[in-house]
C-alpha cells in the first residue's frame, strides 16, 4: 500500500512540477495531435511517460522486495514438474 501511494505520488509530482519534461516527446505528440484535431494542441505526454516510469520503478522494486525469494524454493510445489531422475 505504501509503495502504491509513493508511486502514484511520484506520477502526480512529475505531472504538476515537471510537466515540461521530455520536450521532444511533447513536441512530437503535440504535432501529431494537432494534425488530427486540425488546430494547435499542446501535449504533456512526456511528463506522463516519465511519471509512469517513476511509478513503475517504485512499485516494481517494492513488489520484488515483498516477494523476496519465494520463486527460488519450488521443491514440492503443486504443478511443478520434477526434473528427469528426480523423485518426490
C-alpha positions, 0 to 999 in steps of 0.5 A, a space after each residue: 500500500 505504501 509503495 502504491 501511494 509513493 508511486 502514484 505520488 511520484 506520477 502526480 509530482 512529475 505531472 504538476 512540477 515537471 510537466 515540461 519534461 521530455 520536450 521532444 516527446 511533447 513536441 512530437 505528440 503535440 504535432 501529431 495531435 494537432 494534425 488530427 484535431 486540425 488546430 494547435 494542441 499542446 501535449 504533456 505526454 512526456 511528463 506522463 511517460 516519465 511519471 509512469 516510469 517513476 511509478 513503475 520503478 517504485 512499485 516494481 522494486 517494492 513488489 520484488 522486495 515483498 516477494 523476496 525469494 519465494 520463486 527460488 524454493 519450488 521443491 514440492 510445489 503443486 504443478 511443478 514438474 520434477 526434473 528427469 531422475 528426480 523423485 518426490 
